[in-house]
Amino acid sequence: MAASEKPQVTTVESTNSSDIVKDNAHADAADSTIHRDRHGLPLVPQPSDDPLDPLNWKLWIKVVVLGEVSLLSFLALLSASLITPAFIPLSLFLHRGLVETAFVTSTFVACVGVSTIVWNPISNVYGRRPVYIITVAISIAMSVASGKANNFGQILTFRALSGFFGGVPLGLGSATVADLFFTHERGFYMGIYTVSFILGGHVAPIIGGYIERDLTWHWCFYVPAIVTAAVLILFTFTVPETLYSRAPEALARPRRTWLQNMLMQGKAHPTRRLRIVDFFRPIQMLQYPSVLLPTMSYAVSFAYGSILFIITSANLFGKTYHFKPQQTGLLLGIPITVGSVIGEAMSGGFSDWVSEKRAIRRGGERKPEDRLLAIFPAFILTPIGIIIEGVCLEKKMHWIGVAFGIAVASVGLQISTTVVYTYTAECYKPQSPEIGSLLNFARQMYSFAMGFYAIPWAERIGVLNAWVAMALIDVAFFLPIILLLFKAEDWRSRLGEPKFHRDL
């Protein structure tokens, strides 16, 4: 269904209605009104009759919400990586080596991974909106404090806190997309969200070097704080709550008005309370292969297809090409940005198209695994890009070869990102906040660990050997994804649905 079209409403016999109820637990078995897309396929999930239901919002409202959440995600990784080209002057200020200085970014990355494990369960009770506003506001203060830090211990502490609070949009954004859009259109809109946060880390090096040159490295922390503050003010006045329960007991209660929604009066979910077990739900999702295998593959691809380039660029580009910070930022940022945009053009909308066409061919039956057909270019592109950069650095070839390798790897990574986020959310939509937390945690933790061994490994066995080894590791973790095409549906049937969040 095109995003701007209204759902078609069809009245069918009760036997047909019961089929839809089976796929949509929130639907009323006695209700015979089924909303369909333009191809006549039942919408998943089925929207309620409540105008406050995000699925019923006008397209422009959904786009505004998506745009601002995506912008906060963009700024989160911008804040993480803007300092990267300025590692050399920062290391001189801190009296530390480049490997240790890279912990300024690695620490942020690690705490981003932990943040959504804590904050996403809170958002399932009190709402997405207050969690976004509170955490982003604190992260702004921590970013300013990082710029004012006087020693290594202080800057690591403030960067850890900045990541813990500022990383929330990176894990919660996927749940917001699932709140707003139907299954068949999520690939396109999830792609907008994923390319936004990845571009934050990729655009940062382009401008970080110039900020350091013209203003000093301190402004690599002040600039994102200022921009994020402006976006947060806009967000506070324009983005409503997207958490919505379609469970009968929640629908039976009086709903909040639009004003109460914006003022965050009361809990967003009227029938829920926060429990300790909610913070461990992401771990519970690891028992499902349709979550476990994509999470492992994506964590490795993100580390080697993005963070590897970011945390090693100042060291390796300086030694190989004698680049200044701004030159390092351009060589890193431009190809990684261009590659991400191309990768998104090849993934989000394409996976929606594949899913829709195959569902029509089956007579309306949707299968999440159809989306995995769009991920296979990443199987080749990401490891090939890593190897190309390794060859060029080892042989001291022209920097254009390094740029090409980074761009190729970025195309593959963006394809993986969009397809993995969309596929896992489609398999278990009510648990999308936990899945987002899990993907975020695995991605950030693996990237953090890589920061300890990437450069030392390259110094010991050579850049080319180290980069080839990491490319092969990426391939090895991708191979189990192929199993999902043939086994995932059976595995999901045998394991059943998670017993929590059935009211979402």
Residue pairs with C-beta under 8 A, 6 or more apart in sequence:
1 7
1 37
1 38
1 39
1 43
1 182
1 184
1 185
2 38
3 59
3 62
3 181
3 185
3 188
3 189
4 59
5 37
5 38
7 35
7 36
7 37
7 43
7 47
8 35
8 36
8 37
8 38
8 40
9 33
9 34
9 35
9 36
10 33
10 34
10 35
10 36
10 40
11 32
11 33
11 34
12 32
12 34
13 32
14 30
14 32
16 34
17 27
17 29
17 31
17 32
17 34
18 29
20 27
20 34
20 42
20 46
21 27
21 28
21 29
23 42
23 44
24 42
24 44
24 45
24 46
25 502
26 45
26 46
26 48
26 246
26 247
27 46
28 248
34 42
34 43
34 46
35 42
35 43
35 46
35 47
36 42
36 43
37 43
37 182
37 184
39 356
39 359
39 360
40 364
41 184
41 356
41 359
41 360
41 364
41 366
42 364
43 182
43 183
43 184
44 182
44 183
44 184
44 366
45 55
45 182
45 183
45 246
45 429
47 53
47 55
47 56
48 55
48 56
48 246
48 251
50 56
50 244
50 251
50 255
52 244
52 255
52 256
52 258
52 261
53 244
53 246
54 62
54 179
54 180
54 242
54 244
55 180
55 181
55 182
55 244
57 180
61 240
62 180
62 181
64 238
64 239
65 176
65 180
65 239
65 240
65 242
66 176
66 177
66 180
66 189
66 192
66 193
68 231
68 234
68 235
68 238
68 239
69 132
69 169
69 172
69 173
69 176
69 177
69 193
69 239
70 173
70 192
70 193
70 196
70 197
71 196
71 231
72 132
72 136
72 169
72 173
72 228
72 231
72 232
72 235
73 169
73 170
73 173
73 193
73 196
73 197
73 200
74 196
74 197
74 199
74 200
74 203
75 200
75 224
75 227
75 228
75 231
76 112
76 139
76 166
76 167
76 168
76 169
76 170
76 197
76 200
77 170
77 197
77 198
77 200
77 201
77 204
78 200
78 201
78 203
78 204
78 224
78 227
79 108
79 139
79 143
79 162
79 166
79 200
79 221
79 224
79 225
79 228
80 105
80 108
80 109
80 112
80 163
80 200
80 201
80 204
81 105
81 200
81 201
81 202
81 204
81 205
81 208
81 310
82 204
82 205
82 207
82 208
82 211
82 220
82 221
82 223
82 224
83 90
83 104
83 105
83 208
83 217
83 220
83 221
84 105
84 204
84 205
84 208
84 310
84 311
84 313
84 314
84 329
84 332
85 205
85 208
85 209
85 212
85 313
85 314
85 325
85 326
85 328
85 329
85 332
86 208
86 209
86 211
86 212
86 217
86 220
86 325
87 98
87 101
87 102
87 104
87 314
87 315
87 325
88 98
88 314
88 318
88 325
89 212
89 216
89 217
89 325
90 101
90 104
90 217
91 97
91 98
91 100
91 101
93 217
94 100
94 101
94 151
94 152
94 155
95 152
96 152
98 314
98 315
98 455
99 315
99 455
99 456
100 152
102 311
102 314
102 315
102 451
102 455
103 156
103 451
104 155
104 156
104 159
105 159
105 310
105 311
105 451
106 311
106 447
106 448
106 451
106 452
107 156
107 159
107 160
107 163
107 448
108 159
108 160
108 162
108 163
108 167
109 163
109 307
109 444
109 447
109 448
109 451
110 160
110 163
110 444
110 445
110 448
111 159
111 160
111 161
111 162
111 163
111 164
111 167
111 444
112 163
112 164
112 166
112 167
112 170
112 171
112 440
112 444
113 167
113 440
113 441
113 442
113 443
113 444
113 445
113 448
114 164
114 441
114 444
115 135
115 163
115 164
115 165
115 166
115 167
115 168
115 171
115 440
116 167
116 168
116 170
116 171
116 172
116 436
116 437
116 440
116 441
117 279
117 282
117 437
117 441
118 164
118 279
119 131
119 135
119 168
119 171
119 172
120 171
120 172
120 175
120 282
120 433
120 434
120 436
120 437
121 274
121 278
121 279
121 281
121 433
122 131
122 274
123 131
123 172
123 175
123 243
123 433
124 243
124 269
124 272
124 278
124 433
124 501
124 504
125 267
125 268
125 269
125 272
125 273
125 274
125 278
126 267
126 268
126 269
126 274
127 241
127 243
127 264
127 267
127 268
127 269
128 172
128 175
128 176
128 179
128 241
128 242
128 243
128 268
129 239
129 240
129 241
129 242
129 261
129 264
129 268
130 264
131 168
131 172
132 168
132 169
132 172
132 235
132 239
133 232
133 235
133 236
135 165
135 166
135 168
136 165
136 166
136 168
136 169
136 228
136 232
136 235
137 232
138 161
138 165
139 161
139 162
139 165
139 166
139 167
139 228
140 166
140 225
140 228
140 229
140 232
141 225
142 158
142 159
142 161
142 162
142 165
142 166
143 158
143 162
143 166
143 221
143 222
143 224
143 225
143 228
144 221
144 222
144 225
145 158
145 161
145 162
146 155
146 158
146 159
146 162
146 221
147 218
147 219
147 220
147 221
147 222
147 225
148 218
149 155
149 158
166 228
167 440
167 444
169 197
170 197
170 440
171 433
171 436
171 437
171 439
171 440
171 441
172 433
172 436
173 193
173 197
173 436
174 190
174 193
174 194
174 421
174 425
174 432
174 433
174 435
174 436
174 439
175 432
175 433
175 436
176 193
176 242
177 186
177 189
177 190
177 193
177 425
178 186
178 425
178 429
178 432
179 242
179 243
179 244
180 189
180 242
181 189
183 366
183 426
183 429
184 352
184 355
184 356
184 359
184 366
185 352
186 352
186 422
186 425
186 426
187 347
187 348
187 349
187 350
187 351
187 352
187 355
187 371
187 374
187 418
187 419
187 422
188 348
188 349
188 352
189 348
190 348
190 418
190 421
190 422
190 425
191 344
191 347
191 348
191 349
191 418
191 422
192 344
192 348
193 421
194 344
194 348
194 414
194 417
194 418
194 421
195 340
195 341
195 343
195 344
195 348
195 414
195 417
195 418
198 306
198 340
198 413
198 414
198 417
199 337
199 340
199 341
201 306
201 307
201 310
202 306
202 332
202 333
202 336
202 337
202 340
202 410
203 333
203 337
204 329
204 333
205 310
205 313
205 328
205 329
205 330
205 332
205 333
205 336
206 329
206 330
206 332
206 333
206 334
206 337
207 329
207 333
208 220
208 325
208 329
209 324
209 325
209 326
209 327
209 328
209 329
209 330
210 326
210 329
211 217
211 219
211 220
211 223
212 219
212 220
212 325
212 326
213 324
213 325
213 326
240 258
240 261
240 262
241 256
241 261
241 262
241 264
241 268
243 268
243 269
243 504
245 251
245 269
245 270
245 271
245 272
245 503
245 504
246 503
246 504
247 271
247 502
247 503
247 504
249 271
249 503
250 269
250 270
250 271
250 503
253 270
253 271
256 265
256 266
256 268
260 266
269 503
271 503
272 503
281 431
281 434
281 500
281 501
282 434
282 435
282 437
282 438
282 441
284 434
284 498
284 500
285 291
285 292
285 428
285 431
285 434
285 435
285 438
285 498
286 292
286 295
286 438
287 495
288 427
288 428
288 491
288 492
288 495
288 498
289 483
289 484
289 487
289 488
289 491
290 368
290 423
290 424
290 427
290 428
290 484
290 488
290 491
290 492
291 424
291 427
291 428
291 435
291 438
293 480
293 481
293 483
293 484
294 420
294 423
294 424
294 439
294 481
294 484
295 420
295 424
295 438
295 439
295 442
296 442
296 477
296 480
297 416
297 420
297 477
297 478
297 480
297 481
298 416
298 417
298 420
298 439
298 442
298 443
299 439
299 442
299 443
299 445
299 446
299 447
299 477
300 446
300 473
300 474
300 477
301 378
301 382
301 412
301 413
301 416
301 474
301 477
301 478
302 413
302 416
302 417
302 443
302 446
302 447
303 443
303 446
303 447
303 450
304 382
304 383
304 386
304 409
304 450
304 470
304 471
304 473
304 474
305 382
305 385
305 386
305 409
305 410
305 412
305 413
305 416
305 474
306 336
306 409
306 410
306 413
306 447
307 447
307 450
307 451
308 386
308 450
308 454
308 467
308 470
309 332
309 336
309 389
309 406
309 409
310 332
311 450
311 451
311 454
312 454
312 455
312 458
313 328
313 331
313 332
314 325
314 328
315 455
316 393
316 455
316 458
316 463
317 323
317 327
317 328
317 331
317 332
317 399
317 402
318 328
320 393
320 396
321 327
321 331
321 399
323 331
331 399
331 402
331 403
332 406
334 403
335 403
335 404
335 406
335 407
335 410
336 406
336 407
336 410
337 410
338 407
338 410
339 385
339 406
339 407
339 408
339 409
339 410
339 411
339 413
339 414
340 410
340 411
340 413
340 414
341 414
342 407
342 411
342 414
343 378
343 410
343 411
343 412
343 413
343 414
343 415
343 418
344 414
344 418
346 374
346 377
346 411
346 415
347 374
347 375
347 414
347 415
347 418
347 419
348 418
348 422
350 374
351 370
351 371
351 373
351 374
351 418
351 419
351 422
354 370
354 371
354 373
354 374
355 366
355 370
355 371
358 367
358 370
359 365
359 366
359 367
359 370
367 489
368 423
368 426
368 427
368 488
369 423
369 484
369 485
369 488
369 489
371 419
371 422
371 423
371 426
372 419
372 423
372 481
372 484
372 485
373 485
374 415
374 419
375 415
375 416
375 419
375 420
375 481
377 411
377 412
377 415
378 412
378 413
378 415
378 416
378 419
378 478
379 412
379 475
379 478
379 481
380 412
381 408
381 409
381 411
381 412
381 415
382 409
382 412
382 413
382 416
382 471
382 474
383 409
383 412
383 471
383 472
383 474
383 475
384 408
384 409
384 412
384 471
385 405
385 406
385 407
385 408
385 409
385 410
385 411
385 412
386 405
386 409
386 467
386 468
386 470
386 471
386 474
387 405
387 467
387 468
387 471
388 401
388 402
388 404
388 405
388 408
388 409
389 401
389 402
389 405
389 406
389 409
389 467
390 405
390 463
390 464
390 465
390 466
390 467
390 468
390 471
391 397
391 401
391 405
391 464
391 467
392 398
392 399
392 401
392 402
392 405
393 402
393 463
393 464
393 467
394 462
394 463
394 464
395 464
420 439
421 436
421 439
424 432
424 435
424 439
425 432
425 435
425 436
427 488
427 492
428 435
428 497
428 498
429 504
430 498
430 501
430 502
430 503
430 504
431 498
431 500
431 501
434 501
454 466
457 466
457 469
458 466
458 467
460 466
461 469
